[in-house]
Amino acid sequence: VLAPAIGGFLQQPASTWPAVFGNTVFGTYPFLLPMLCAAFLTFTGGVLGFLYAPETASQWRRMEKRRLAKEATRVTGAGGVEIDDEEKKLLPAEVEMTERSERDGCVSVAQVVSHVDCEWIDPEGEDPSLGEKKLNRGDDAATRLKLRREISSSSRIDGTDRDLKTEALHTNGWNRDTATAASCYALLAFIAIGYDEILPVYAKTSQGMGGLGFNPAQIGTVLIVGGVFLIGFQLAVFPKLLKLLGVVNGLRVAALAFALVSLVAPIASVAGVVKHATLKWFVLLLSQIAKIATLAVLFTTVIMAVNNSCLNKVKARVNGAATTLAAAARIASPIAHGVVYSASLKLRQSQYPYRQFFVFLFVSASSVVLFLVASRLPKKLDQPPPEENENENEPTAGRGTGPGNDGESLSR
């Protein structure tokens, strides 16, 4: 909300407020004032982050605490749980020990309420088709301890088997899905920065050349409306969309939606629309609101997909690589979109009356490419993979009670 206002209303202050900024350095450099405001905000954010942002290593301490909580459980022959006073101190708040009823000859005696998959051990090798491991009532302590060394090669989420322990993910912490998700992030950065850069240029272009003939204040107003809408959308609408579609489907649907949304803005410059101020503003504001909504879904889901495609131990490396790819795309995007837009304006209007659509068609085509790449992402990226403890080479807490996991328990 603030950034468009700063950029739109504070540029050329010597012309806007000559009594205050006339005959000053701001007359020579008309965009210096908004740039100084942006630099101040960046500096303030850096200082606040340095002083108050928590250290990310605390995440590993929480994981270690959960691992210790798992070791603190003791299974009795009657199916109860025994925890002495010292062990109780190790239990984090998100761990709840419960007794479960006997089921199919097995006893489930502990459930980690947050970030846990169902894991079983079957020393007899029974039910191999299920891909599960069971703990029988009569097993001794040594057999039960084997659960600490073995995990299932698949987990059941939403009733579907998922192979989360591929060799690449197990050894490197990332796999081909990570590279695909990072590529989606780079493509999205290319699309978003291209649209954001070309929209003000298109709005500033004169109506005779296929633009809207807006002044900077009017362009700033359009951007402010999008910022205000984004706040409400992120708080009220996006969580419901994510729950309905999931991460991967949300990314695919939003990519296709943006391919259509990107073609709305140039409609405002069509002859039958541009001459009617109310209709022109309606079309442009509608395009901005739809653009804000789809990009909010795209960026959030693609970042979730990147992080769900790798283990915690390589998340910093993966995010660094993905951000670097996105930065390279942001460098190339203004050049590519600028070349397309300038080339379209050189075309004869008599032969190409809708030449202003060409650059937006380029954005739309890029969104279709994003959809095609996102279609290669598996549904398993809706959830993070189970984590592996680096110290003991054994599984740690992975997920919470998500869809299909209600009623599941961790057996020891």
PAMIZA-673872 format. One record per residue: residue number from 1; residue in three letters; x, y, z of N, C-alpha, C in turn. Coordinates in steps of 0.02 Angstrom, whole numbers. Layout:
// PAMIZA-673872
NUM;ALA;X;Y;Z;X;Y;Z;X;Y;Z
...
//
This chain:
// PAMIZA-673872
1;VAL;42;-60;0;0;0;0;44;63;0
2;LEU;94;64;43;136;124;50;183;133;-10
3;ALA;210;78;-36;260;83;-90;231;117;-152
4;PRO;172;96;-177;145;132;-236;131;206;-222
5;ALA;109;221;-160;96;291;-143;160;332;-145
6;ILE;214;302;-117;278;337;-117;303;349;-188
7;GLY;299;296;-229;323;303;-297;281;348;-340
8;GLY;214;346;-330;170;384;-373;163;458;-355
9;PHE;164;473;-290;149;541;-268;210;583;-251
10;LEU;267;550;-239;326;588;-218;375;601;-275
11;GLN;363;573;-333;409;588;-389;397;659;-414
12;GLN;449;688;-442;448;757;-468;420;807;-417
13;PRO;447;807;-356;420;852;-304;430;926;-321
14;ALA;482;943;-359;494;1013;-376;437;1041;-419
15;SER;406;999;-459;349;1021;-499;285;1020;-460
16;THR;278;971;-415;216;964;-377;213;1015;-320
17;TRP;268;1024;-285;270;1071;-229;329;1120;-240
18;PRO;323;1166;-286;380;1211;-302;400;1256;-244
19;ALA;353;1272;-199;370;1315;-143;418;1280;-94
20;VAL;415;1215;-92;456;1177;-44;518;1149;-79
21;PHE;510;1120;-137;566;1084;-170;593;1120;-231
22;GLY;567;1179;-247;593;1216;-304;664;1240;-294
23;ASN;703;1241;-346;773;1262;-343;814;1221;-293
24;THR;800;1157;-289;838;1112;-245;865;1054;-288
25;VAL;900;1009;-255;927;951;-290;871;907;-318
26;PHE;811;912;-288;755;871;-312;729;896;-379
27;GLY;745;957;-399;728;980;-465;773;949;-518
28;THR;836;940;-500;884;908;-546;872;833;-550
29;TYR;855;803;-493;843;731;-490;771;719;-467
30;PRO;723;717;-513;652;716;-495;630;652;-459
31;PHE;669;598;-464;650;536;-431;691;522;-368
32;LEU;728;570;-346;771;560;-288;730;551;-224
33;LEU;677;589;-215;638;585;-153;607;516;-141
34;PRO;572;486;-189;546;418;-177;601;366;-167
35;MET;659;376;-201;714;330;-192;744;335;-122
36;LEU;747;396;-95;771;405;-26;723;372;24
37;CYS;659;378;12;610;346;55;617;270;53
38;ALA;627;243;-7;636;170;-14;700;148;21
39;ALA;754;187;15;817;169;48;808;171;124
40;PHE;771;220;149;760;225;221;720;164;247
41;LEU;668;144;210;629;86;230;672;22;230
42;THR;713;15;179;757;-43;176;806;-44;234
43;PHE;836;13;249;883;17;304;848;2;370
44;THR;788;28;380;751;15;441;735;-59;449
45;GLY;714;-91;394;700;-163;396;762;-203;413
46;GLY;819;-185;385;881;-221;401;900;-214;474
47;VAL;894;-154;502;910;-144;573;864;-184;618
48;LEU;799;-181;604;750;-218;645;762;-293;640
49;GLY;777;-317;579;791;-388;572;853;-410;610
50;PHE;905;-368;608;967;-383;644;956;-386;719
51;LEU;914;-342;744;904;-337;817;853;-387;844
52;TYR;800;-401;805;744;-438;833;727;-503;798
53;ALA;752;-517;738;734;-579;703;765;-638;740
54;PRO;726;-692;754;753;-750;791;800;-790;747
55;GLU;846;-824;780;893;-867;745;858;-930;720
56;THR;868;-948;656;834;-1007;628;858;-1072;659
57;ALA;915;-1072;692;940;-1133;723;893;-1159;777
58;SER;848;-1116;802;801;-1138;853;757;-1195;827
59;GLN;747;-1197;762;707;-1252;732;740;-1319;746
60;TRP;806;-1322;740;841;-1385;753;837;-1404;826
61;ARG;837;-1354;870;830;-1370;941;761;-1399;956
62;ARG;709;-1374;922;642;-1402;931;639;-1474;905
63;MET;672;-1487;849;673;-1555;822;709;-1602;870
64;GLU;763;-1580;898;800;-1621;946;758;-1634;1008
65;LYS;719;-1585;1028;676;-1593;1087;623;-1646;1074
66;ARG;595;-1646;1013;546;-1697;996;578;-1766;993
67;ARG;639;-1770;969;673;-1835;967;684;-1862;1037
68;LEU;704;-1819;1083;713;-1840;1152;647;-1862;1183
69;ALA;592;-1829;1162;527;-1847;1188;508;-1917;1166
70;LYS;526;-1935;1104;512;-2003;1080;551;-2055;1120
71;GLU;613;-2039;1137;654;-2085;1175;629;-2092;1247
72;ALA;590;-2043;1270;568;-2044;1339;509;-2091;1351
73;THR;479;-2118;1298;421;-2161;1306;443;-2232;1321
74;ARG;403;-2267;1362;415;-2337;1379;350;-2375;1372
75;VAL;352;-2431;1335;291;-2470;1323;288;-2528;1371
76;THR;231;-2536;1406;223;-2592;1452;183;-2647;1417
77;GLY;183;-2706;1446;147;-2762;1416;72;-2750;1414
78;ALA;46;-2708;1459;-26;-2696;1460;-47;-2642;1411
79;GLY;1;-2613;1377;-16;-2562;1328;-17;-2492;1355
80;GLY;9;-2481;1417;11;-2415;1445;76;-2380;1430
81;VAL;85;-2320;1455;145;-2281;1445;173;-2261;1513
82;GLU;236;-2275;1524;269;-2256;1586;321;-2202;1572
83;ILE;316;-2145;1605;363;-2090;1598;379;-2065;1668
84;ASP;444;-2067;1687;461;-2044;1753;465;-1968;1754
85;ASP;476;-1939;1813;475;-1867;1821;529;-1833;1779
86;GLU;588;-1863;1775;642;-1832;1736;625;-1831;1662
87;GLU;594;-1887;1638;577;-1890;1567;523;-1841;1549
88;LYS;477;-1828;1597;423;-1781;1582;450;-1712;1565
89;LYS;508;-1694;1594;538;-1629;1580;559;-1622;1507
90;LEU;570;-1680;1473;593;-1679;1404;536;-1669;1354
91;LEU;474;-1677;1377;418;-1675;1331;402;-1604;1311
92;PRO;402;-1586;1246;381;-1520;1225;305;-1514;1230
93;ALA;280;-1453;1223;209;-1440;1232;167;-1475;1179
94;GLU;196;-1485;1119;156;-1512;1064;151;-1588;1066
95;VAL;183;-1621;1115;181;-1693;1119;129;-1714;1170
96;GLU;85;-1759;1151;34;-1784;1196;38;-1859;1196
97;MET;46;-1888;1256;48;-1961;1261;-22;-1985;1277
98;THR;-46;-2031;1238;-114;-2057;1247;-114;-2132;1243
99;GLU;-162;-2163;1273;-171;-2234;1267;-222;-2248;1213
100;ARG;-209;-2296;1172;-254;-2313;1118;-279;-2385;1127
101;SER;-336;-2398;1099;-366;-2464;1106;-330;-2514;1060
102;GLU;-339;-2578;1076;-308;-2631;1035;-341;-2633;967
103;ARG;-301;-2641;915;-328;-2642;847;-290;-2692;805
104;ASP;-327;-2740;778;-297;-2790;733;-238;-2826;765
105;GLY;-243;-2841;829;-189;-2877;863;-129;-2834;878
106;CYS;-132;-2769;868;-77;-2724;881;-98;-2674;934
107;VAL;-51;-2646;969;-65;-2597;1021;-29;-2533;1004
108;SER;-66;-2478;997;-37;-2412;986;-40;-2375;1052
109;VAL;15;-2353;1077;17;-2326;1144;39;-2254;1147
110;ALA;61;-2223;1093;84;-2154;1097;67;-2119;1033
111;GLN;47;-2057;1040;33;-2017;980;66;-1949;988
112;VAL;108;-1932;940;136;-1865;940;88;-1823;899
113;VAL;57;-1773;932;3;-1736;901;28;-1694;844
114;SER;90;-1670;847;115;-1625;794;174;-1656;759
115;HIS;171;-1659;691;228;-1677;649;249;-1750;658
116;VAL;203;-1797;652;222;-1867;659;185;-1909;607
117;ASP;220;-1957;576;189;-2007;534;176;-2070;574
118;CYS;135;-2113;547;123;-2178;579;178;-2226;558
119;GLU;215;-2255;605;270;-2300;590;262;-2363;633
120;TRP;269;-2422;601;258;-2485;635;318;-2530;621
121;ILE;324;-2583;660;376;-2634;648;345;-2702;654
122;ASP;361;-2746;608;333;-2814;607;391;-2863;601
123;PRO;416;-2890;658;473;-2936;655;457;-3001;620
124;GLU;393;-3019;614;375;-3081;581;370;-3072;506
125;GLY;373;-3010;483;366;-2997;412;295;-3004;386
126;GLU;245;-2996;431;176;-3003;411;152;-2943;371
127;ASP;102;-2954;331;70;-2903;291;119;-2861;251
128;PRO;163;-2892;212;212;-2852;174;178;-2809;121
129;SER;119;-2828;98;86;-2789;46;65;-2720;70
130;LEU;56;-2713;136;35;-2649;163;91;-2599;166
131;GLY;152;-2621;162;208;-2576;167;213;-2546;237
132;GLU;183;-2579;288;184;-2554;356;223;-2602;400
133;LYS;243;-2580;458;279;-2622;505;241;-2620;570
134;LYS;228;-2678;600;184;-2683;658;223;-2704;720
135;LEU;198;-2682;777;226;-2700;841;174;-2742;878
136;ASN;189;-2806;891;141;-2851;923;148;-2846;999
137;ARG;93;-2864;1033;91;-2858;1106;147;-2898;1139
138;GLY;164;-2955;1112;211;-2999;1146;284;-2985;1131
139;ASP;299;-2936;1090;368;-2923;1072;407;-2897;1132
140;ASP;471;-2916;1134;511;-2893;1190;538;-2823;1177
141;ALA;574;-2796;1227;598;-2728;1223;646;-2719;1165
142;ALA;688;-2770;1152;737;-2764;1098;703;-2755;1030
143;THR;647;-2793;1021;611;-2787;958;580;-2719;951
144;ARG;554;-2694;1007;523;-2628;1005;574;-2574;987
145;LEU;635;-2583;1012;686;-2532;999;706;-2529;925
146;LYS;691;-2583;889;707;-2582;817;667;-2529;780
147;LEU;613;-2508;811;574;-2455;779;615;-2392;770
148;ARG;664;-2382;813;707;-2323;808;753;-2328;748
149;ARG;761;-2387;719;809;-2396;665;776;-2408;597
150;GLU;710;-2419;597;677;-2436;534;617;-2389;522
151;ILE;606;-2370;461;547;-2331;445;516;-2359;382
152;SER;453;-2347;373;418;-2371;314;442;-2333;252
153;SER;445;-2368;196;466;-2335;134;410;-2293;103
154;SER;351;-2299;130;295;-2257;106;252;-2238;164
155;SER;216;-2182;156;168;-2160;206;102;-2150;173
156;ARG;48;-2151;211;-19;-2145;183;-47;-2077;201
157;ILE;-60;-2038;149;-90;-1972;159;-147;-1965;109
158;ASP;-205;-1948;135;-265;-1944;94;-279;-2011;60
159;GLY;-258;-2067;92;-272;-2133;64;-228;-2152;7
160;THR;-175;-2114;-7;-131;-2128;-65;-61;-2142;-41
161;ASP;-30;-2196;-65;39;-2212;-47;86;-2163;-81
162;ARG;136;-2139;-43;185;-2093;-71;254;-2117;-55
163;ASP;297;-2120;-105;367;-2138;-95;406;-2076;-77
164;LEU;416;-2065;-12;450;-2005;10;524;-2015;21
165;LYS;547;-2078;20;616;-2092;34;652;-2116;-28
166;THR;647;-2076;-82;686;-2091;-142;760;-2085;-126
167;GLU;800;-2117;-166;872;-2118;-151;901;-2047;-152
168;ALA;881;-2007;-200;909;-1939;-204;889;-1897;-144
169;LEU;826;-1902;-123;804;-1863;-66;838;-1887;-3
170;HIS;850;-1952;2;882;-1980;61;955;-1960;66
171;THR;990;-1960;11;1062;-1947;13;1080;-1873;7
172;ASN;1044;-1837;-35;1061;-1767;-46;1017;-1717;-9
173;GLY;958;-1739;11;911;-1693;43;866;-1659;-7
174;TRP;878;-1669;-72;837;-1641;-125;837;-1688;-185
175;ASN;792;-1678;-232;788;-1721;-291;763;-1682;-351
176;ARG;740;-1717;-402;718;-1684;-463;658;-1638;-451
177;ASP;615;-1657;-405;558;-1614;-389;581;-1546;-363
178;THR;636;-1544;-327;663;-1481;-303;684;-1436;-360
179;ALA;717;-1465;-409;738;-1426;-467;678;-1401;-507
180;THR;626;-1441;-513;566;-1420;-548;532;-1362;-511
181;ALA;526;-1368;-445;495;-1315;-405;535;-1250;-409
182;ALA;602;-1256;-407;644;-1196;-414;636;-1164;-482
183;SER;628;-1205;-534;617;-1179;-601;550;-1141;-605
184;CYS;500;-1168;-571;435;-1133;-568;442;-1066;-534
185;TYR;483;-1063;-481;494;-1000;-446;528;-949;-493
186;ALA;577;-971;-531;612;-926;-577;564;-902;-632
187;LEU;524;-947;-659;476;-927;-710;425;-877;-683
188;LEU;402;-889;-622;354;-843;-592;385;-774;-581
189;ALA;448;-772;-559;482;-708;-551;487;-672;-617
190;PHE;502;-708;-671;505;-679;-738;438;-648;-758
191;ILE;385;-685;-745;318;-662;-764;296;-602;-723
192;ALA;305;-607;-657;279;-555;-612;315;-488;-622
193;ILE;381;-490;-625;418;-427;-633;405;-397;-702
194;GLY;397;-440;-752;382;-414;-819;315;-378;-821
195;TYR;264;-408;-791;198;-376;-790;200;-312;-749
196;ASP;232;-314;-691;235;-255;-647;274;-198;-680
197;GLU;324;-214;-720;363;-162;-753;326;-132;-813
198;ILE;290;-174;-849;259;-151;-911;193;-115;-899
199;LEU;158;-131;-845;93;-100;-833;97;-24;-825
200;PRO;143;3;-784;147;76;-780;167;109;-846
201;VAL;211;75;-884;231;102;-949;172;104;-996
202;TYR;133;50;-997;73;48;-1038;22;101;-1016
203;ALA;14;110;-950;-34;160;-926;-10;231;-942
204;LYS;55;242;-943;83;308;-957;81;325;-1032
205;THR;83;273;-1074;84;284;-1146;21;320;-1169
206;SER;28;364;-1216;-29;404;-1240;-82;359;-1272
207;GLN;-143;384;-1271;-198;345;-1300;-189;337;-1375
208;GLY;-157;384;-1408;-146;378;-1479;-101;321;-1498
209;MET;-58;298;-1451;-12;243;-1463;-36;178;-1431
210;GLY;-99;178;-1408;-126;117;-1379;-122;112;-1305
211;GLY;-103;167;-1270;-99;166;-1198;-160;199;-1166
212;LEU;-152;220;-1103;-207;250;-1066;-197;324;-1053
213;GLY;-136;349;-1061;-123;420;-1049;-129;441;-977
214;PHE;-113;396;-929;-118;412;-858;-58;454;-836
215;ASN;-69;495;-784;-12;529;-753;12;487;-694
216;PRO;70;504;-665;98;463;-610;51;455;-551
217;ALA;13;507;-532;-32;501;-476;-88;450;-489
218;GLN;-113;449;-551;-165;400;-568;-137;329;-567
219;ILE;-76;321;-591;-45;254;-589;-35;232;-516
220;GLY;-13;278;-473;-5;262;-403;-70;242;-370
221;THR;-125;274;-390;-191;256;-362;-210;184;-381
222;VAL;-197;165;-443;-212;96;-464;-172;46;-423
223;LEU;-109;60;-412;-67;14;-373;-87;11;-300
224;ILE;-110;67;-272;-132;68;-202;-193;24;-193
225;VAL;-240;28;-240;-301;-13;-236;-282;-87;-233
226;GLY;-234;-108;-274;-212;-177;-272;-181;-196;-206
227;GLY;-142;-151;-176;-112;-165;-111;-162;-172;-56
228;VAL;-213;-129;-56;-266;-134;-5;-304;-200;-12
229;PHE;-320;-220;-73;-355;-283;-84;-313;-342;-62
230;LEU;-247;-339;-72;-204;-395;-55;-208;-412;19
231;ILE;-213;-361;62;-216;-374;135;-276;-418;152
232;GLY;-334;-398;128;-394;-437;142;-393;-506;110
233;PHE;-366;-510;50;-363;-574;15;-319;-624;52
234;GLN;-261;-602;74;-215;-647;108;-243;-671;175
235;LEU;-279;-628;209;-305;-645;276;-368;-687;273
236;ALA;-412;-673;225;-478;-704;226;-489;-757;172
237;VAL;-460;-748;114;-477;-792;57;-423;-845;45
238;PHE;-360;-825;46;-307;-872;27;-306;-935;70
239;PRO;-312;-932;137;-311;-994;176;-364;-1044;154
240;LYS;-424;-1020;135;-477;-1065;113;-460;-1095;45
241;LEU;-430;-1055;1;-410;-1081;-65;-356;-1135;-57
242;LEU;-308;-1123;-13;-255;-1171;-3;-282;-1237;25
243;LYS;-330;-1231;71;-360;-1292;99;-400;-1330;47
244;LEU;-432;-1293;1;-472;-1325;-51;-430;-1357;-106
245;LEU;-379;-1322;-129;-341;-1344;-187;-277;-1381;-168
246;GLY;-246;-1362;-113;-180;-1388;-98;-126;-1347;-132
247;VAL;-64;-1362;-117;-8;-1323;-143;1;-1331;-218
248;VAL;6;-1392;-241;21;-1404;-312;-37;-1384;-357
249;ASN;-97;-1405;-340;-155;-1385;-381;-167;-1310;-379
250;GLY;-154;-1280;-321;-161;-1207;-316;-113;-1172;-363
251;LEU;-51;-1198;-368;-2;-1169;-413;-24;-1176;-486
252;ARG;-49;-1234;-503;-70;-1246;-573;-130;-1203;-591
253;VAL;-180;-1202;-548;-241;-1163;-563;-225;-1088;-568
254;ALA;-184;-1064;-522;-167;-993;-523;-126;-975;-585
255;ALA;-83;-1020;-609;-44;-1007;-669;-89;-1000;-730
256;LEU;-138;-1044;-736;-186;-1038;-791;-229;-976;-784
257;ALA;-248;-961;-722;-290;-901;-711;-252;-838;-730
258;PHE;-187;-835;-714;-149;-775;-730;-139;-767;-806
259;ALA;-139;-823;-842;-135;-819;-915;-195;-780;-944
260;LEU;-252;-785;-911;-311;-747;-931;-312;-678;-901
261;VAL;-293;-673;-838;-295;-608;-803;-248;-558;-837
262;SER;-192;-580;-862;-144;-534;-893;-170;-502;-956
263;LEU;-225;-527;-983;-254;-499;-1044;-310;-450;-1031
264;VAL;-325;-437;-967;-380;-392;-950;-359;-319;-956
265;ALA;-299;-302;-932;-277;-232;-931;-279;-198;-999
266;PRO;-255;-229;-1053;-256;-194;-1118;-326;-181;-1145
267;ILE;-376;-215;-1117;-445;-202;-1140;-465;-130;-1123
268;ALA;-435;-101;-1070;-451;-33;-1050;-432;18;-1104
269;SER;-388;1;-1150;-366;48;-1202;-402;37;-1269
270;VAL;-449;-11;-1271;-487;-22;-1332;-531;39;-1345
271;ALA;-542;55;-1407;-576;117;-1426;-643;126;-1391
272;GLY;-682;73;-1384;-748;79;-1353;-746;87;-1278
273;VAL;-687;78;-1247;-680;81;-1175;-641;142;-1153
274;VAL;-587;158;-1187;-541;210;-1165;-573;279;-1163
275;LYS;-625;290;-1203;-657;356;-1205;-706;366;-1148
276;HIS;-724;311;-1113;-769;316;-1056;-728;308;-992
277;ALA;-720;362;-956;-676;362;-897;-696;310;-846
278;THR;-761;305;-831;-783;257;-780;-770;186;-800
279;LEU;-786;170;-863;-775;101;-887;-700;86;-890
280;LYS;-661;134;-910;-588;124;-914;-560;109;-845
281;TRP;-580;149;-796;-555;137;-728;-580;70;-700
282;PHE;-641;52;-716;-668;-12;-692;-627;-70;-719
283;VAL;-613;-69;-783;-575;-124;-814;-505;-127;-785
284;LEU;-473;-70;-778;-404;-69;-753;-400;-92;-680
285;LEU;-446;-68;-638;-445;-88;-568;-463;-162;-561
286;LEU;-509;-186;-603;-525;-258;-602;-464;-300;-620
287;SER;-427;-278;-670;-366;-315;-689;-315;-314;-634
288;GLN;-309;-258;-599;-260;-253;-545;-279;-297;-486
289;ILE;-343;-299;-468;-365;-342;-413;-356;-415;-430
290;ALA;-375;-435;-492;-366;-504;-512;-293;-523;-515
291;LYS;-252;-477;-538;-179;-490;-541;-149;-499;-472
292;ILE;-170;-457;-424;-145;-463;-356;-164;-530;-325
293;ALA;-226;-551;-336;-250;-614;-306;-212;-674;-334
294;THR;-205;-677;-401;-173;-735;-431;-98;-737;-414
295;LEU;-65;-680;-414;6;-679;-397;17;-697;-324
296;ALA;-29;-677;-280;-23;-696;-209;-26;-772;-201
297;VAL;-72;-804;-237;-77;-877;-235;-14;-908;-266
298;LEU;9;-882;-322;66;-910;-356;129;-908;-314
299;PHE;145;-850;-287;207;-843;-249;206;-885;-186
300;THR;149;-886;-151;146;-924;-89;151;-999;-102
301;THR;115;-1023;-152;116;-1095;-166;183;-1118;-194
302;VAL;215;-1077;-236;278;-1099;-265;333;-1101;-211
303;ILE;331;-1054;-164;380;-1056;-110;368;-1116;-65
304;MET;305;-1132;-52;289;-1192;-13;312;-1255;-50
305;ALA;303;-1257;-115;324;-1315;-154;400;-1324;-151
306;VAL;437;-1269;-156;510;-1273;-152;531;-1301;-84
307;ASN;501;-1277;-31;521;-1300;36;496;-1370;52
308;ASN;439;-1390;23;414;-1458;34;451;-1510;-7
309;SER;493;-1489;-53;528;-1536;-97;595;-1557;-70
310;CYS;616;-1531;-13;683;-1547;13;680;-1555;88
311;LEU;733;-1583;116;739;-1592;187;764;-1528;221
312;ASN;752;-1524;285;771;-1464;322;846;-1449;319
313;LYS;886;-1502;315;959;-1493;318;986;-1456;256
314;VAL;948;-1454;201;971;-1419;141;925;-1362;121
315;LYS;878;-1344;163;830;-1292;145;864;-1226;130
316;ALA;914;-1208;170;949;-1144;158;983;-1145;90
317;ARG;1015;-1201;73;1049;-1207;9;1000;-1206;-49
318;VAL;944;-1242;-42;894;-1245;-95;862;-1177;-105
319;ASN;843;-1143;-50;813;-1077;-57;862;-1026;-86
320;GLY;925;-1033;-68;975;-989;-97;981;-998;-172
321;ALA;981;-1062;-194;986;-1075;-266;923;-1052;-303
322;ALA;864;-1064;-273;801;-1043;-304;797;-967;-309
323;THR;819;-933;-256;818;-860;-257;866;-832;-308
324;THR;923;-866;-317;971;-844;-368;942;-851;-438
325;LEU;909;-907;-450;876;-916;-515;822;-862;-526
326;ALA;784;-848;-473;732;-797;-479;762;-729;-492
327;ALA;819;-714;-460;852;-650;-471;875;-643;-543
328;ALA;902;-697;-571;923;-695;-641;863;-684;-687
329;ALA;806;-715;-670;746;-705;-710;721;-632;-704
330;ARG;727;-603;-645;706;-533;-636;751;-485;-674
331;ILE;813;-504;-686;857;-462;-727;837;-466;-801
332;ALA;823;-526;-824;808;-535;-895;738;-512;-913
333;SER;691;-515;-865;621;-501;-881;608;-430;-906
334;PRO;631;-378;-872;617;-310;-898;646;-299;-968
335;ILE;704;-329;-982;733;-322;-1048;688;-355;-1101
336;ALA;667;-417;-1087;626;-453;-1135;559;-418;-1146
337;HIS;526;-400;-1092;460;-367;-1099;467;-298;-1130
338;GLY;520;-262;-1113;531;-197;-1143;542;-201;-1218
339;VAL;580;-250;-1240;593;-259;-1311;528;-275;-1348
340;VAL;487;-321;-1318;424;-339;-1350;377;-279;-1355
341;TYR;373;-239;-1300;326;-183;-1300;348;-128;-1349
342;SER;413;-112;-1348;438;-60;-1393;430;-82;-1466
343;ALA;442;-147;-1480;434;-171;-1548;361;-168;-1570
344;SER;315;-181;-1524;244;-179;-1542;222;-108;-1558
345;LEU;250;-58;-1523;231;11;-1536;256;36;-1604
346;LYS;307;4;-1631;333;23;-1697;290;-2;-1754
347;LEU;245;-48;-1738;201;-74;-1790;149;-22;-1810
348;ARG;128;-24;-1872;78;24;-1896;10;8;-1864
349;GLN;-19;60;-1835;-83;50;-1802;-138;31;-1850
350;SER;-132;54;-1912;-183;37;-1961;-184;-38;-1976
351;GLN;-125;-69;-1973;-121;-141;-1985;-130;-181;-1921
352;TYR;-109;-153;-1865;-114;-188;-1801;-149;-142;-1750
353;PRO;-216;-137;-1754;-252;-91;-1709;-248;-110;-1636
354;TYR;-233;-173;-1622;-228;-196;-1552;-157;-216;-1536
355;ARG;-109;-177;-1559;-39;-193;-1549;-19;-191;-1475
356;GLN;-57;-154;-1432;-41;-151;-1361;-52;-218;-1326
357;PHE;-88;-263;-1360;-100;-329;-1331;-40;-375;-1335
358;PHE;8;-360;-1380;62;-407;-1394;104;-423;-1332
359;VAL;123;-372;-1295;165;-384;-1236;127;-422;-1183
360;PHE;62;-410;-1177;22;-447;-1129;9;-519;-1152
361;LEU;7;-529;-1217;4;-598;-1243;69;-635;-1227
362;PHE;125;-599;-1227;189;-629;-1208;187;-650;-1135
363;VAL;159;-609;-1092;152;-627;-1021;106;-688;-1014
364;SER;51;-688;-1051;5;-744;-1048;37;-809;-1071
365;ALA;76;-806;-1124;110;-866;-1148;160;-892;-1097
366;SER;194;-846;-1063;242;-866;-1010;205;-900;-953
367;SER;145;-878;-938;105;-909;-884;84;-980;-904
368;VAL;70;-991;-968;54;-1058;-991;114;-1104;-983
369;VAL;174;-1078;-998;235;-1118;-988;243;-1135;-915
370;LEU;229;-1087;-870;233;-1101;-799;184;-1157;-780
371;PHE;125;-1155;-807;76;-1209;-793;103;-1277;-816
372;LEU;133;-1279;-875;159;-1343;-900;215;-1370;-856
373;VAL;259;-1325;-832;312;-1348;-787;283;-1369;-720
374;ALA;236;-1331;-694;205;-1349;-629;166;-1414;-634
375;SER;144;-1433;-693;108;-1496;-701;153;-1556;-689
376;ARG;218;-1546;-689;266;-1600;-676;277;-1611;-601
377;LEU;253;-1565;-561;261;-1572;-488;213;-1624;-461
378;PRO;235;-1669;-418;190;-1720;-389;149;-1691;-332
379;LYS;92;-1723;-320;48;-1701;-266;80;-1708;-197
380;LYS;131;-1749;-192;162;-1759;-126;192;-1695;-99
381;LEU;203;-1644;-142;231;-1581;-118;180;-1539;-81
382;ASP;118;-1564;-75;70;-1530;-32;91;-1534;41
383;GLN;134;-1582;58;157;-1591;126;233;-1596;126
384;PRO;266;-1576;180;339;-1584;183;359;-1656;192
385;PRO;418;-1677;170;440;-1746;178;458;-1761;250
386;PRO;457;-1824;271;479;-1841;339;552;-1826;347
387;GLU;570;-1800;404;640;-1781;416;680;-1839;444
388;GLU;744;-1837;430;790;-1888;454;839;-1856;502
389;ASN;846;-1886;562;892;-1859;612;963;-1868;589
390;GLU;1001;-1814;586;1069;-1817;560;1117;-1851;608
391;ASN;1103;-1849;673;1150;-1876;722;1146;-1952;724
392;GLU;1085;-1980;719;1077;-2051;728;1052;-2086;664
393;ASN;1045;-2046;610;1023;-2074;547;957;-2111;554
394;GLU;910;-2078;590;845;-2109;601;792;-2056;592
395;PRO;730;-2077;584;678;-2029;569;662;-1984;628
396;THR;646;-1921;613;620;-1876;663;551;-1855;643
397;ALA;521;-1813;683;452;-1792;670;447;-1760;602
398;GLY;395;-1780;565;387;-1756;498;326;-1713;488
399;ARG;267;-1738;504;205;-1702;490;158;-1710;548
400;GLY;109;-1667;547;58;-1669;598;-2;-1709;576
401;THR;-56;-1701;612;-117;-1738;596;-152;-1704;539
402;GLY;-129;-1720;479;-159;-1690;419;-216;-1732;394
403;PRO;-241;-1718;335;-296;-1756;307;-279;-1829;300
404;GLY;-321;-1872;327;-308;-1943;322;-265;-1969;378
405;ASN;-237;-1926;421;-194;-1949;475;-229;-1948;542
406;ASP;-290;-1923;545;-327;-1922;607;-338;-1993;631
407;GLY;-322;-2006;693;-332;-2073;719;-271;-2116;711
408;GLU;-222;-2095;673;-159;-2132;666;-119;-2122;729
409;SER;-74;-2168;743;-33;-2160;803;35;-2189;791
410;LEU;82;-2169;833;150;-2195;829;157;-2252;878
411;SER;173;-2312;854;177;-2371;897;249;-2386;914
412;ARG;260;-2408;974;326;-2424;997;326;-2495;1025
//
